Amino acid sequence: MIDDPMDRIAAALERMSPAPLAAPDFDAATAFVWHTNPDRLGAVHKVAKVDLHLLVGVDRSRETLLANTRQFAAGLPANNALLWGARGMGKSSLVKAIHADVQSQHEGLRLIELQREDLPSVGRLLNLLRGDAHRFVLFCDDLSFGHDDSHYKSLKAVLDGSIEGRPDNVVLYATSNRRHLMPRDMIENERGSAINPSEAVEEKVSLSDRFGLWLGFHPCDQAQYLSMIRGYCDAHGVEIADETLTADAIEWQATRGSRSGRVAWQYFVDLAGRKGVQI
């Protein structure tokens, strides 16, 4: 029996506090998703991805990120990477495809998806990964910040901004439609209304500067759009004449009002369904 009030309080607090999170079996899968409340890493046994060679029109970004990932997987220095630009042009697909390609040669490479809203917990995740024998690519998709959003401060723990720094076995790949991770009109508004315009957005803009690699993705032209679809057809055994494919794909694009890798894939899914082909 505990008689001292302070001892009783300490015992109660110990019962209320969660037990330290045990590291999962990182050999159970090659990819994981970080969850909070409670903290845990969920194994992903089948990653939704396309083969690396099917990504068309992103050659320079592909080769740069592939080389960086191979360096990292081999235990060599590597940069955090920001993939920014046009919607639907394969930014997240490239990260997943490169992980799968490199992991086939470096079995210790793991992909961990981190949601933007869970950024405040990234310190706890890094503590879990720090010192592990595996190599981890943290993947944050569709990263951006609004006017009153303070989540970006948590991200600095991954981008060499804390006293501990980024663990040697962790690198961050993020995708965004915005090069500076915040809307241009917000940048201009804050600069125009601030007493010191140069400092008004420096903290948020400097976050993108902490990524060693900036890889830009731009809208595809019609030839690239059609080449993407033809590549999907050849890879999955969907037979269709070039003339028919061109006419149908252009009509599909017109109904969507845009042309991108995502639109190309959506057309191919519809085509495969009509042809009775599983993908």
Stockholm file with secondary structure:
# STOCKHOLM 1.0

chainA/1-279         MIDDPMDRIAAALERMSPAPLAAPDFDAATAFVWHTNPDRLGAVHKVAKVDLHLLVGVDRSRETLLANTRQFAAGLPANNALLWGARGMGKSSLVKAIHADVQSQHEGLRLIELQREDLPSVGRLLNLLRGDAHRFVLFCDDLSFGHDDSHYKSLKAVLDGSIEGRPDNVVLYATSNRRHLMPRDMIENERGSAINPSEAVEEKVSLSDRFGLWLGFHPCDQAQYLSMIRGYCDAHGVEIADETLTADAIEWQATRGSRSGRVAWQYFVDLAGRKGVQI
#=GR chainA/1-279 SS CCCSHHHHHHHHHHHHSCCCCCCCCTTSCSEEEEETTTTEEEEESSCCCCCGGGCCSCHHHHHHHHHHHHHHHTTSCCCCEEEEESTTSSHHHHHHHHHHHHHTTCTTEEEEECCGGGGGGHHHHHHHHTTCSSEEEEEECSCCCCTTCCTHHHHTTTTTCSSSCCCTTEEEEEEESSTTSSCHHHHHHHHHHCSSHHHHTHHHHHHHHTCSEEEEECCCCHHHHHHHHHHHHHHHTCCCCHHHHHHHHHHHHHHHTCCSHHHHHHHHHHHHHHHTCCC
#=GC SS_cons         CCCSHHHHHHHHHHHHSCCCCCCCCTTSCSEEEEETTTTEEEEESSCCCCCGGGCCSCHHHHHHHHHHHHHHHTTSCCCCEEEEESTTSSHHHHHHHHHHHHHTTCTTEEEEECCGGGGGGHHHHHHHHTTCSSEEEEEECSCCCCTTCCTHHHHTTTTTCSSSCCCTTEEEEEEESSTTSSCHHHHHHHHHHCSSHHHHTHHHHHHHHTCSEEEEECCCCHHHHHHHHHHHHHHHTCCCCHHHHHHHHHHHHHHHTCCSHHHHHHHHHHHHHHHTCCC
//
